[in-house]
């Protein structure tokens, strides 16, 4: 791993030949194909990327035959079938190789198999169990095709109820594994969120752990083999790296009367009755009544069949374990784990110890999987190669990886709360591994970025002064500090890759305008990408007012407008007439070409997928990148998510911004909200009223924005009420916003489309309906739409009657603090990183053991140790670090390829 020096440039002249246009595809394809296409389901817009690369390649006279072959794969690149998509991408890789572009080794291997027809992959385990299905027993779990690699741990995608549009509803990724409430109440199949790959959980591709489960030398239950095969768990390592989600204490049995609703326990009783019962939906459930000398409890199953009746013969003594619930039908344990009582005296795996409960398996499947996990951990845990240097383990007091893996499956006399909080010694070791290798990889990636050639902009005092003079106000001290940091980056021959964090209204856009003006004065173009058309339009107006007097034309690139308008602005951008392109996702379309892109600015960056950000960057020759977020990112999350970016924080509000007074009201206090609105309206102010829905939902009992607007028209007849939401046509949105800015609309009823970027200084009231349905950071964003003028402003959070204590505690944070970073830390603690960011494509690493809200101190230690190792051994070539290099390659396998996107 030698590090070459970047090629020197003059200020505006590149002394190296232009790369082949198809080389821009290597990064996205490596991300999509890594670990045998494990991330393929999260990758969007590959077809658009390939189309643009093909178009550029044709203009440079590339091999037309190979380009035509690639073009023929475009339809299948976005095919619904994963196997068809995989085959198409293999053939695309083969064409890239054919035109002489060097690919990483893992992509070359995939390209080598491009000629084979696509067919579903089958494991040795699945072949062993092929045969007639058992008609007397339903499938234990119904799973869609999993997203995993042969080298990775299982990631199931449960079949989920579809919405009206026919697409599966999405859910955020949760990384919180410590909260007790996440453990309680999960009696059936675990959700997709409970089983996922992490930096830690990549089993080695070779060695003993690669042994197929069906060839371990002992007989495995064929039904379990079939279930594992469907989940993609084919090898011993897949089982060893599937970590328990919680534990049960089976060192003593409980009497039925001792159990309390919400508690988990293990009881021994006799079957009093068993059979099917009808339910209101017209279907039937199975219910068995189990009793002992202190009382009785029902074991209920939401499906039925002969196999269930066979497990509960009348008079048989059984052991059942699970969570007790109180229902209208009495005390019950839904979907308990059931075993014969005679096993109590003989089974050391399932009783008389603390036993693991695994994610992704129903209660009746736990016993068989636990037995398999026990045998595999006994046989293979000691075979794990220790990646951490002995000196590091001793320094931090970490147990060995073998001891941690064995102890996390079958702990000794550990403290049960510590195990369920993922705070045991074994959990600490595995959590450190996750965080340490994540930081090690990001630091190596940052080191790689520093060796790439960038654009050394002229950031002389006269250039910076001219850029600042264009602003109609003076910068704050915090803004000036960040501008200085940006100028340092832009003046370097290395590419800038900086994140600007700043609270709502802190002036991030002004800083980005200065960076834009510096790039423009050097003869380069700038792309400014925003997540919504409303925000893009506002940025275009702001940039136009500031930059066009300096002689730089600004163009708006969105999906809105006539075909002629869109064609004209694209032509002007390609010719260089338009210097600044402001737009939404439309900026990354194939038809949008830049003559000389030097700077990419991405606003509210976490709303864009990594592929979209890479697509924008690929439109120039390694342009500088400035990403901004008004969602304050807690320190631990920033260290994890942006470990390879330089981070600037604008921690000072411009003068004239007034604090917003926030109050929480319940439904019956709504008249007080309307009184406050009336008072502000009479003073000539304006109001926002935000709803979480656009139209009435059959499943969620919430007032929708449309009904809310109608009700407010009746309550405030002398004021004009407007309605704004994402389903309006662009011209309708523009008209509503123009009327609100011009004060022709006094009350704007809207959805979260106004969360970012809307600036109406006369608006002094923000009412948020069903506030308990929003995250704290989102509430803080919405609150930032008011208080933008000199007038005192108010935010009223209206919560439903049924708000929980958790919701009340969350909303009280909003009353107590206007500090976005304080709110973000609390939001991260309460909701977990996945829901905090609100998107699977945020770039957030998936952590199975570590918890960013809990393990901040451990993350700091991991980062410091990783930095120390990289400083003394930048390429991990020392003998004591070879295990680190090997583990890093196995666990990341190219996932750092797009890290520089931000």
C-alpha positions in Angstrom: 0.0 0.0 0.0 2.3 2.8 -1.2 1.0 6.3 -1.2 1.8 8.3 -4.4 2.1 12.1 -4.4 -0.7 14.0 -6.1 0.1 15.3 -9.6 0.9 19.0 -9.5 -1.3 21.5 -11.2 -1.2 25.1 -12.2 -4.1 27.0 -10.9 -6.5 26.4 -13.7 -4.7 23.8 -15.8 -4.7 20.0 -15.2 -1.4 18.4 -16.2 -2.8 14.8 -16.2 -4.9 13.3 -18.9 -8.6 13.2 -18.5 -9.9 9.9 -17.1 -12.1 7.7 -19.2 -15.8 8.7 -18.6 -16.6 5.1 -17.7 -14.1 5.2 -14.8 -16.7 7.3 -12.9 -18.8 4.2 -12.6 -16.2 2.2 -10.7 -17.1 3.7 -7.3 -20.8 3.3 -7.5 -20.5 -0.2 -9.0 -18.1 -1.2 -6.3 -20.6 0.0 -3.7 -23.5 -1.8 -5.4 -21.6 -5.1 -5.9 -19.7 -5.3 -2.7 -19.9 -8.6 -0.8 -21.7 -10.3 -3.6 -24.3 -7.5 -4.1 -25.3 -7.3 -0.4 -26.1 -3.5 -0.7 -27.9 -3.8 -4.1 -31.4 -3.2 -2.7 -30.3 0.2 -1.2 -28.8 1.5 -4.5 -30.9 3.8 -6.6 -30.3 5.6 -9.9 -27.6 3.3 -11.3 -29.2 3.4 -14.7 -29.0 7.2 -14.9 -25.3 7.1 -13.9 -24.5 4.5 -16.6 -26.5 6.4 -19.2 -24.6 9.6 -18.5 -21.2 7.8 -18.5 -22.1 6.2 -21.9 -23.1 9.6 -23.3 -19.8 11.1 -22.2 -17.8 8.1 -23.5 -19.4 8.4 -27.0 -18.3 12.1 -27.3 -14.7 10.9 -26.6 -14.8 8.2 -29.3 -14.8 5.1 -27.1 -15.3 1.6 -28.5 -18.9 1.8 -29.8 -19.4 -1.9 -29.7 -18.7 -2.1 -26.0 -20.8 0.9 -25.4 -23.7 -0.6 -27.3 -23.4 -3.8 -25.2 -23.6 -1.7 -22.0 -26.5 0.2 -23.3 -28.3 -3.0 -23.9 -28.1 -3.8 -20.2 -29.8 -0.6 -19.1 -33.2 -2.0 -18.9 -32.1 -4.9 -16.7 -30.0 -2.7 -14.4 -33.2 -1.5 -12.8 -35.1 -4.8 -13.2 -37.4 -5.8 -10.2 -35.7 -9.2 -10.0 -32.4 -9.1 -8.0 -31.0 -11.9 -10.0 -31.6 -10.1 -13.3 -30.0 -7.0 -11.9 -27.0 -8.9 -10.7 -26.5 -10.5 -14.1 -26.8 -7.2 -15.9 -24.3 -5.5 -13.6 -21.8 -8.4 -14.2 -22.1 -7.8 -17.9 -21.6 -4.0 -17.4 -18.4 -4.8 -15.5 -17.2 -7.1 -18.3 -17.7 -4.3 -20.8 -15.8 -1.8 -18.6 -12.9 -4.3 -18.4 -13.1 -4.7 -22.2 -12.5 -1.0 -22.8 -9.3 -1.1 -20.8 -10.4 0.4 -17.4 -8.7 -1.2 -14.4 -11.1 -2.5 -11.8 -10.6 -3.6 -8.2 -10.1 -7.3 -7.7 -13.6 -8.0 -6.4 -15.2 -6.4 -9.4 -12.9 -8.2 -11.8 -14.0 -11.5 -10.3 -17.6 -10.6 -10.8 -17.0 -9.5 -14.4 -15.4 -12.9 -15.0 -18.7 -14.6 -14.4 -20.7 -12.3 -16.6 -21.3 -14.9 -19.3 -23.3 -17.3 -17.1 -27.1 -17.0 -17.1 -28.6 -15.6 -14.0 -30.2 -18.1 -11.7 -31.0 -18.1 -8.1 -28.1 -19.0 -5.8 -28.5 -22.2 -3.8 -26.5 -23.2 -0.9 -25.3 -26.7 0.0 -27.8 -26.6 2.9 -30.7 -25.9 0.7 -29.8 -28.7 -1.7 -29.7 -31.2 1.2 -33.2 -30.4 2.3 -34.9 -30.3 -1.0 -38.0 -32.5 -1.1 -41.7 -32.5 -0.5 -42.9 -29.9 2.0 -44.5 -31.0 5.3 -48.2 -30.4 4.8 -48.9 -30.7 8.5 -46.9 -27.7 9.5 -46.9 -24.1 8.2 -43.7 -22.3 7.3 -42.1 -21.0 10.5 -41.5 -17.6 9.0 -42.4 -16.0 5.7 -39.4 -14.0 4.4 -38.7 -12.3 1.1 -35.4 -12.8 -0.5 -32.6 -11.7 1.9 -30.0 -9.0 1.3 -26.7 -10.5 2.2 -23.4 -11.8 0.9 -21.8 -15.1 1.2 -19.4 -13.5 3.6 -21.9 -11.5 5.6 -24.3 -12.1 8.3 -28.0 -12.5 7.5 -30.3 -9.6 6.8 -33.9 -10.7 6.4 -36.6 -8.7 4.7 -39.9 -9.8 6.2 -42.9 -9.8 3.9 -44.7 -6.7 5.0 -48.1 -5.3 4.4 -48.2 -3.1 1.4 -49.7 0.4 1.2 -52.2 1.5 -1.3 -49.6 2.3 -3.9 -48.5 -1.3 -3.9 -45.0 -0.6 -2.6 -43.7 -1.9 0.7 -43.7 0.7 3.4 -40.2 1.7 4.5 -39.0 1.9 8.0 -35.9 3.5 9.4 -32.9 1.4 10.5 -32.6 1.2 14.2 -29.2 0.7 15.8 -30.4 0.9 19.4 -29.9 -2.5 21.0 -29.8 -1.5 24.6 -33.3 -0.1 25.3 -35.3 -2.6 27.4 -38.5 -1.5 25.6 -36.9 -2.8 22.4 -36.8 -6.2 24.0 -40.1 -6.4 25.7 -43.2 -7.3 23.7 -41.6 -9.0 20.7 -43.3 -12.4 20.9 -43.4 -13.3 17.2 -41.0 -12.8 14.3 -38.4 -10.2 14.9 -38.5 -7.3 12.5 -36.0 -6.6 9.8 -34.4 -4.0 12.1 -33.3 -6.7 14.6 -31.0 -8.6 12.2 -28.5 -6.8 10.1 -24.9 -6.9 9.0 -22.4 -4.7 10.8 -18.7 -3.8 10.5 -18.2 -6.5 13.1 -20.3 -9.3 11.8 -18.6 -10.3 8.6 -17.6 -14.0 8.9 -14.3 -14.8 7.2 -14.7 -16.2 3.7 -12.3 -19.1 4.2 -11.3 -21.4 7.0 -13.3 -23.5 9.5 -16.1 -20.9 9.7 -16.8 -21.3 6.0 -17.9 -24.9 6.5 -21.5 -25.4 5.2 -24.0 -26.0 8.0 -25.2 -29.2 6.4 -21.6 -30.6 6.4 -20.7 -30.0 10.1 -20.6 -33.7 10.9 -23.8 -34.0 12.9 -27.4 -34.2 11.9 -29.3 -30.9 11.8 -33.0 -30.6 11.8 -34.0 -30.5 8.1 -36.7 -27.9 8.8 -34.1 -25.7 10.5 -31.8 -26.1 7.6 -34.5 -25.0 5.2 -35.3 -22.0 7.3 -31.6 -21.0 7.5 -31.2 -21.5 3.8 -34.1 -19.1 3.1 -32.4 -16.6 5.3 -29.1 -17.0 3.5 -27.4 -18.5 6.6 -25.3 -21.3 4.9 -22.1 -21.5 6.9 -21.0 -22.0 10.5 -19.7 -18.4 10.7 -23.2 -17.1 9.8 -24.5 -18.7 12.9 -21.6 -17.7 15.1 -21.9 -14.0 14.1 -25.7 -13.9 14.6 -25.7 -12.2 18.0 -28.6 -12.7 20.5 -31.0 -9.8 20.8 -31.8 -10.5 24.5 -31.5 -13.2 27.2 -33.8 -15.1 29.5 -32.9 -16.3 33.0 -33.8 -19.9 33.2 -31.9 -20.7 36.4 -35.1 -20.9 38.3 -38.7 -21.6 37.4 -41.5 -19.1 38.3 -45.0 -19.9 39.6 -47.8 -18.7 37.4 -49.1 -16.4 40.1 -45.6 -14.8 40.4 -45.6 -13.4 36.8 -46.7 -9.8 36.2 -47.8 -8.4 32.9 -44.9 -7.1 30.9 -42.4 -9.5 32.6 -40.7 -12.4 30.9 -40.4 -15.7 32.7 -40.3 -19.5 32.5 -43.1 -21.6 34.1 -43.9 -25.3 34.4 -47.5 -26.3 34.2 -50.0 -28.9 33.0 -52.1 -28.5 29.8 -55.7 -28.0 31.0 -57.3 -27.4 27.5 -56.2 -26.7 24.0 -57.8 -26.0 20.7 -58.7 -23.4 18.0 -60.7 -20.3 18.9 -62.4 -17.9 16.4 -61.3 -14.2 16.2 -63.1 -11.2 14.9 -61.3 -11.2 11.6 -62.9 -14.5 10.7 -59.7 -16.4 11.1 -58.8 -18.9 13.9 -56.1 -18.9 16.5 -54.8 -21.6 18.8 -55.1 -21.3 22.5 -53.8 -23.7 25.2 -54.5 -23.2 28.9 -51.6 -24.1 31.2 -52.0 -24.4 34.9 -50.1 -25.0 38.2 -51.1 -24.9 41.8 -51.1 -21.1 41.9 -53.2 -20.3 38.8 -53.4 -20.6 35.0 -52.2 -18.8 31.9 -53.0 -19.1 28.2 -50.4 -19.8 25.5 -51.8 -18.2 22.3 -50.6 -18.5 18.7 -51.9 -16.4 15.9 -52.0 -19.3 13.6 -53.1 -22.9 14.0 -52.5 -26.4 12.7 -52.2 -30.1 13.6 -48.6 -29.6 14.7 -49.6 -27.2 17.4 -52.3 -29.5 18.8 -49.7 -32.3 18.9 -47.5 -30.2 21.2 -50.3 -29.6 23.8 -51.9 -33.0 24.7 -54.3 -32.6 27.6 -52.6 -33.5 30.9 -49.0 -33.1 29.6 -46.5 -31.2 31.7 -44.8 -28.5 29.6 -42.4 -25.7 30.1 -43.3 -22.4 28.4 -41.3 -19.1 28.4 -42.1 -15.7 27.1 -43.7 -12.4 28.1 -46.9 -12.3 30.1 -49.6 -9.9 28.8 -53.0 -8.9 30.1 -55.7 -8.9 27.4 -59.5 -8.9 27.3 -59.4 -12.7 27.3 -57.2 -12.8 30.5 -53.6 -13.5 31.2 -51.7 -14.9 28.2 -48.3 -15.5 26.7 -48.3 -14.9 23.0 -46.2 -17.3 20.9 -44.2 -18.8 23.8 -41.3 -21.1 23.5 -42.6 -24.6 24.4 -40.6 -27.6 25.6 -41.4 -30.9 27.3 -41.0 -30.7 31.1 -39.0 -33.9 31.1 -36.1 -32.0 29.5 -35.7 -29.9 32.6 -33.4 -32.5 34.3 -31.3 -33.2 31.2 -30.9 -30.1 29.0 -28.0 -27.9 29.9 -28.5 -25.7 26.7 -32.1 -24.6 27.2 -32.5 -24.7 31.0 -30.8 -24.1 34.3 -28.8 -21.2 32.8 -29.1 -17.8 31.1 -30.2 -18.6 27.5 -30.0 -16.4 24.4 -33.0 -15.3 22.3 -32.1 -14.7 18.7 -33.4 -12.2 16.2 -35.3 -13.3 13.1 -36.7 -16.5 14.6 -40.1 -17.1 16.1 -40.4 -18.4 19.6 -41.0 -22.0 18.5 -37.8 -21.9 16.4 -35.6 -20.7 19.1 -34.9 -24.1 20.7 -33.5 -25.7 17.5 -31.4 -22.7 16.5 -30.1 -22.3 20.1 -28.9 -25.9 20.0 -27.1 -25.4 16.7 -25.6 -22.1 18.0 -24.3 -23.9 21.1 -22.6 -26.7 19.1 -21.1 -24.2 16.6 -19.8 -21.9 19.3 -18.3 -24.8 21.3 -16.5 -26.1 18.2 -15.6 -22.9 16.3 -15.4 -19.9 18.7 -11.8 -20.8 19.5 -11.0 -20.9 15.7 -11.5 -17.2 15.4 -8.3 -15.3 14.5 -7.6 -12.5 17.0 -7.4 -9.2 15.0 -6.5 -6.8 17.8 -2.8 -6.5 18.9 -2.2 -8.0 22.4 -0.9 -4.7 23.6 -4.1 -2.9 22.7 -6.3 -5.6 24.4 -4.2 -5.4 27.5 -4.3 -1.7 27.6 -8.1 -1.5 27.4 -8.8 -4.6 29.4 -10.7 -6.3 26.5 -11.4 -10.1 26.5 -10.3 -12.1 23.5 -12.6 -12.3 20.4 -13.0 -16.0 21.0 -14.0 -15.5 24.6 -16.4 -12.7 23.6 -18.1 -14.7 20.9 -18.6 -17.8 23.2 -19.7 -15.6 26.1 -22.2 -13.6 24.1 -24.0 -16.8 23.0 -23.8 -18.7 26.3 -22.8 -16.5 29.2 -21.8 -17.8 32.6 -23.0 -16.2 35.8 -23.3 -12.8 34.2 -25.7 -10.1 35.5 -28.9 -10.4 33.4 -29.6 -6.6 33.2 -26.1 -6.1 32.0 -26.5 -8.7 29.3 -29.9 -7.3 28.1 -28.4 -3.8 28.1 -25.5 -5.1 25.9 -23.1 -3.9 28.6 -21.4 -7.2 29.5 -17.6 -7.7 29.0 -18.4 -9.7 25.8 -20.6 -7.0 24.4 -18.0 -4.4 25.3 -15.4 -6.2 23.3 -17.6 -6.7 20.3 -18.9 -3.1 20.5 -15.3 -1.9 20.6 -14.5 -4.0 17.5 -17.4 -2.4 15.6 -16.4 1.2 16.5 -12.6 0.6 16.2 -12.7 -0.9 12.7 -15.2 1.7 11.5 -12.8 4.5 12.7 -9.8 2.7 11.3 -11.4 2.4 7.9 -12.6 6.0 7.9 -9.1 7.3 8.8 -7.5 5.2 6.0 -10.1 6.6 3.6 -9.4 10.1 4.7 -5.7 9.5 4.2 -6.5 8.3 0.7 -8.5 11.4 -0.1 -5.6 13.5 1.0 -3.5 12.0 -1.8 -6.0 12.7 -4.6 -5.5 15.7 -6.8 -7.9 18.6 -6.4 -8.4 22.2 -7.6 -6.1 24.7 -5.9 -8.4 27.8 -6.0 -7.1 31.3 -5.6 -8.1 32.3 -2.2 -6.2 35.5 -2.0 -7.4 38.3 0.2 -8.8 40.3 -2.7 -10.9 37.3 -3.9 -12.3 36.6 -0.5 -13.0 40.3 0.2 -14.9 40.6 -3.1 -17.0 37.5 -2.2 -17.8 38.9 1.3 -18.6 42.3 0.0 -21.4 40.8 -2.1 -23.3 39.9 1.0 -25.8 42.5 2.3 -24.7 41.9 5.9 -21.6 41.3 8.1 -20.6 37.8 9.0 -20.7 36.6 12.6 -17.5 35.5 14.3 -18.6 31.9 13.8 -19.3 32.4 10.1 -15.9 34.1 9.7 -14.1 31.2 11.3 -15.8 28.7 9.0 -15.0 30.8 5.9 -11.4 30.8 7.0 -11.5 27.0 7.3 -13.1 26.6 3.9 -10.6 28.9 2.2 -7.8 26.8 3.7 -9.4 23.7 2.0 -10.1 25.4 -1.3 -6.6 26.8 -1.6 -5.0 23.4 -1.2 -4.2 21.0 -4.0 -6.1 18.4 -2.1 -9.9 18.2 -2.7 -12.1 19.8 -0.1 -14.5 17.5 1.6 -16.1 19.5 4.4 -19.3 19.4 6.4 -20.9 22.5 7.8 -23.2 22.1 10.8 -25.2 24.9 12.0 -28.5 25.4 13.9 -31.6 26.7 12.1 -30.9 30.3 11.0 -27.2 30.3 11.8 -26.2 31.4 8.3 -24.9 28.3 6.5 -26.1 29.5 3.2 -24.1 32.8 3.5 -20.9 30.8 4.0 -21.7 28.6 1.0 -22.3 31.7 -1.1 -18.8 32.9 -0.3 -17.3 29.6 -1.3 -19.4 29.7 -4.5 -18.1 33.2 -5.3 -14.5 32.1 -4.8 -14.9 29.2 -7.2 -16.7 31.4 -9.8 -14.0 34.0 -9.8 -11.5 31.2 -10.7 -13.5 30.4 -13.8 -15.3 27.3 -12.5 -19.0 26.4 -12.3 -20.9 25.5 -9.1 -23.6 23.0 -8.5 -26.0 23.7 -5.5 -28.2 20.8 -4.7 -31.2 21.0 -2.4 -33.7 18.3 -1.3 -37.0 20.1 -2.3 -38.1 22.3 -5.2 -39.2 25.0 -2.7 -35.8 25.2 -1.1 -34.1 25.1 -4.5 -36.1 28.0 -5.8 -35.4 30.0 -2.7 -31.6 29.3 -3.0 -31.8 30.3 -6.7 -33.4 33.6 -5.8 -30.9 34.3 -3.0 -27.9 33.4 -5.2 -29.2 35.3 -8.1 -29.6 38.5 -6.1 -26.0 38.2 -4.8 -24.0 36.7 -7.7 -25.7 38.1 -10.8 -24.5 41.7 -10.0 -21.0 40.2 -10.0 -21.6 38.9 -13.5 -22.4 35.3 -12.8 -25.6 33.8 -14.2 -27.7 31.5 -12.0 -29.9 28.8 -13.4 -32.6 26.7 -11.8 -32.6 22.9 -12.6 -35.7 21.1 -11.4 -38.3 18.8 -12.7 -40.8 21.7 -12.9 -41.3 24.0 -15.9 -41.8 23.5 -19.6 -39.7 21.3 -21.7 -38.4 24.4 -23.5 -37.3 26.1 -20.3 -35.6 22.9 -19.0 -33.8 22.5 -22.4 -32.6 26.1 -22.5 -31.1 26.1 -19.0 -29.4 22.8 -19.6 -27.8 24.1 -22.9 -26.7 27.3 -21.1 -25.1 25.2 -18.4 -23.3 22.9 -20.8 -21.9 25.9 -22.7 -20.7 27.6 -19.6 -23.1 30.5 -19.9 -24.8 29.5 -16.6 -22.2 29.5 -13.9 -24.3 28.3 -11.0 -26.8 25.5 -11.3 -29.3 25.3 -8.4 -31.6 22.3 -8.3 -32.9 19.1 -6.8 -32.2 15.5 -7.9 -32.7 16.8 -11.4 -29.0 18.0 -11.3 -27.8 14.4 -11.6 -29.8 13.5 -14.7 -27.8 12.5 -17.8 -29.0 15.6 -19.7 -27.4 17.9 -17.2 -23.8 18.5 -18.1 -21.3 21.1 -16.8 -18.5 22.7 -18.8 -16.2 23.0 -15.8 -17.6 22.0 -12.4 -15.3 23.0 -9.6 -17.5 23.1 -6.5 -20.5 21.0 -5.4 -22.6 22.3 -2.5 -25.2 19.9 -1.0 -27.8 21.3 1.4 -29.5 19.1 3.9 -27.1 16.4 2.8 -28.6 13.6 4.8 -31.7 13.6 2.6 -29.6 12.4 -0.4 -28.3 8.9 -0.9 -24.7 8.3 -1.3 -25.1 7.3 -4.9 -26.9 10.6 -5.7 -24.0 12.6 -4.0 -21.5 10.6 -6.0 -23.4 11.2 -9.2 -23.2 15.0 -8.7 -19.5 14.9 -7.9 -18.8 12.7 -11.0 -20.0 15.6 -13.3 -16.6 17.3 -12.6 -13.0 16.3 -12.3 -12.8 15.8 -8.5 -14.6 19.0 -7.6 -14.4 20.4 -4.0 -17.4 19.3 -1.9 -19.2 21.3 0.7 -22.1 19.6 2.5 -24.4 21.4 4.9 -27.0 20.3 7.4 -29.3 22.3 9.7 -30.0 19.1 11.6 -27.3 19.3 14.4 -25.5 16.0 14.4 -24.5 14.8 17.9 -20.7 14.4 18.4 -20.8 10.6 18.5 -22.9 10.4 15.3 -20.7 12.9 13.5 -17.6 10.9 14.4 -19.1 7.8 13.0 -21.0 9.1 10.0 -18.5 11.8 8.9 -15.2 10.3 10.1 -13.6 11.1 6.8 -14.9 14.7 6.5 -13.6 17.8 8.0 -16.4 19.3 10.2 -17.1 23.0 10.8 -19.7 24.2 13.2 -21.5 27.5 13.1 -22.5 27.9 16.7 -23.6 31.5 16.8 -26.9 33.0 15.5 -26.9 36.3 13.5 -28.0 39.4 15.4 -31.7 40.1 15.3 -32.9 36.5 15.7 -35.3 36.2 18.6 -35.7 33.0 20.7 -38.9 31.1 20.0 -41.1 30.5 23.1 -42.3 26.8 22.9 -45.3 25.4 24.7 -46.9 22.0 24.7 -50.7 21.6 24.8 -52.9 18.6 24.9 -56.1 18.4 22.7 -58.5 19.9 25.2 -56.3 22.9 25.5 -56.6 23.7 21.8 -58.7 26.9 22.4 -55.7 28.5 24.0 -53.7 27.9 20.9 -56.4 29.6 18.8 -56.5 32.5 21.2 -52.7 33.0 20.7 -53.0 32.7 17.0 -55.8 35.4 17.0 -53.6 37.7 19.0 -50.7 37.5 16.5 -53.0 37.7 13.5 -54.5 40.9 14.8 -51.0 42.4 15.1 -50.5 41.7 11.4 -48.4 38.5 11.8 -48.7 35.2 10.0 -49.1 31.6 11.2 -48.0 28.1 10.1 -50.1 25.1 11.0 -48.2 21.8 10.3 -49.9 18.4 10.0 -48.2 15.0 9.6 -50.6 13.9 6.9 -52.0 15.3 3.7 -55.2 13.3 3.5 -57.2 11.2 5.9 -55.7 7.9 6.7 -57.8 4.8 7.3 -55.1 3.4 9.7 -54.0 6.5 11.6 -56.5 8.6 13.5 -55.0 12.0 12.8 -56.6 15.1 11.4 -55.1 15.7 7.9 -53.9 18.9 6.4 -56.8 19.2 4.1 -59.4 18.9 6.8 -57.3 21.1 9.1 -57.4 23.9 6.5 -61.2 23.6 6.1 -61.6 23.8 9.9 -59.4 26.9 10.2 -61.3 28.7 7.4 -64.4 28.3 9.7 -62.6 29.5 12.8 -60.8 32.4 11.2 -63.3 33.6 8.5 -61.7 37.1 8.1 -58.3 35.7 7.3 -57.2 33.9 4.2 -56.0 30.2 4.8 -53.7 28.5 2.3 -52.8 24.9 1.9 -49.3 23.7 0.9 -48.1 20.0 0.6 -45.9 17.9 -1.6 -48.6 16.6 -3.8 -49.4 20.0 -5.3 -48.2 20.7 -8.8 -45.1 22.9 -8.8 -46.9 25.9 -10.2 -49.5 25.6 -7.4 -46.8 25.4 -4.7 -45.2 28.6 -6.2 -48.5 30.4 -6.1 -49.2 29.5 -2.5 -45.7 30.4 -1.4 -45.8 33.7 -3.3 -49.1 34.6 -1.6 -47.7 33.7 1.9 -44.5 35.7 1.4 -46.6 38.7 0.1 -48.9 38.4 3.2 -51.9 37.7 1.0 -52.2 34.4 3.0 -52.2 34.8 6.7 -52.5 31.2 7.8 -50.5 28.5 6.0 -51.7 24.9 6.6 -48.9 22.6 5.4 -47.1 19.3 5.8 -43.4 19.0 6.6 -42.6 20.3 3.1 -41.8 23.6 5.0 -39.3 21.8 7.3 -36.3 23.3 5.6 -35.4 26.5 3.9 -38.6 28.6 4.0 -37.9 32.1 5.1 -40.9 34.4 5.9 -39.8 36.9 8.6 -43.4 38.1 9.3 -44.5 34.6 10.4 -44.4 34.5 14.2 -46.5 31.4 15.1 -45.8 27.8 14.4 -48.5 25.3 15.4 -47.6 21.6 15.0 -50.5 19.1 15.2 -49.9 15.6 16.5 -46.5 16.8 17.7 -45.8 13.4 19.4 -45.6 11.9 16.0 -42.5 13.9 15.1 -38.8 13.5 16.1 -37.3 16.2 18.2 -34.9 17.2 15.5 -37.7 17.5 13.0 -39.7 19.6 15.5 -36.7 21.8 16.0 -36.4 22.3 12.2 -40.1 23.2 11.9 -39.8 25.6 14.9 -37.0 27.3 13.0 -39.4 28.6 10.4 -40.5 31.3 12.9 -38.4 33.7 14.9 -36.7 34.9 11.7 -37.7 38.5 12.3 -37.5 40.9 15.2 -40.9 40.0 16.6 -41.4 37.6 19.5 -42.4 34.2 18.1 -44.2 31.2 19.4 -44.2 27.4 18.7 -47.2 25.5 20.0 -46.9 21.7 20.1 -50.4 20.1 20.1 -50.3 16.5 21.4 -53.1 13.9 21.2 -55.0 12.7 24.2 -53.2 9.4 24.2 -49.7 10.8 24.4 -47.4 8.5 26.5 -45.0 9.5 29.2 -42.2 9.0 26.7 -43.8 11.4 24.3 -44.4 13.9 27.2 -40.7 13.7 28.2 -39.6 14.1 24.6 -41.8 17.2 24.0 -40.7 18.7 27.3 -37.2 18.9 25.9 -38.5 21.3 23.2 -40.0 23.6 26.0 -36.7 23.7 27.9 -34.2 24.2 25.1 -33.7 26.1 21.9 -30.2 24.6 21.4 -30.3 22.3 18.4 -27.3 20.3 19.6 -28.9 19.6 23.0 -32.1 18.5 21.3 -30.2 16.3 18.8 -28.4 14.5 21.6 -31.7 13.8 23.3 -33.3 12.7 20.0 -30.4 10.3 19.3 -30.8 8.9 22.8 -34.5 8.3 22.5 -34.9 7.2 18.9 -31.5 5.7 17.8 -29.4 6.8 14.8 -31.5 5.3 12.0 -34.7 7.1 13.0 -32.7 10.3 13.9 -31.4 10.5 10.3 -34.7 9.3 8.9 -33.2 7.5 5.9 -31.5 4.3 5.0 -29.3 5.9 2.4 -27.8 8.4 4.9 -24.5 6.5 4.9 -25.0 5.5 8.5 -23.0 2.3 9.3 -25.0 -0.5 10.6 -24.0 -1.4 14.2 -25.2 -4.7 15.8 -23.7 -4.2 19.3 -22.5 -0.7 19.7 -24.9 2.1 20.5 -24.0 5.6 19.6 -26.1 7.2 22.2 -24.7 5.0 25.0 -21.1 4.2 23.8 -19.8 7.8 23.3 -16.9 7.2 25.6 -16.0 3.9 23.9 -16.2 5.5 20.5 -13.7 8.2 21.6 -11.3 5.5 22.8 -11.7 3.5 19.6 -11.1 6.6 17.5 -8.0 7.6 19.5 -6.5 4.1 19.3 -7.2 3.9 15.5 -5.6 7.4 15.0 -2.6 6.3 17.0 -2.1 3.2 14.9 -2.5 5.0 11.6 0.0 7.7 12.6 2.7 5.2 13.4 1.8 2.7 10.7 -0.1 4.4 7.8 -0.4 1.3 5.7 -0.7 -1.3 8.5 2.4 -3.1 7.3 3.9 -4.0 10.7 3.6 -7.6 11.8 1.5 -6.7 14.8 -1.0 -4.9 12.5 -1.4 -7.5 9.8 -4.4 -9.0 11.6 -6.0 -5.5 11.5 -5.4 -5.2 7.8 -6.9 -8.6 7.2 -9.9 -8.0 9.4 -10.5 -4.6 7.9 -10.6 -6.0 4.4 -13.0 -8.9 5.4 -15.3 -6.6 7.3 -15.4 -3.6 5.0 -14.8 -5.2 1.6 -14.9 -1.9 -0.4 -17.6 -0.2 1.7 -15.2 2.8 2.0 -15.3 3.3 -1.8 -17.9 6.0 -1.6 -16.9 7.4 1.8 -15.5 10.5 0.3 -19.0 11.5 -0.9 -19.9 12.6 2.6 
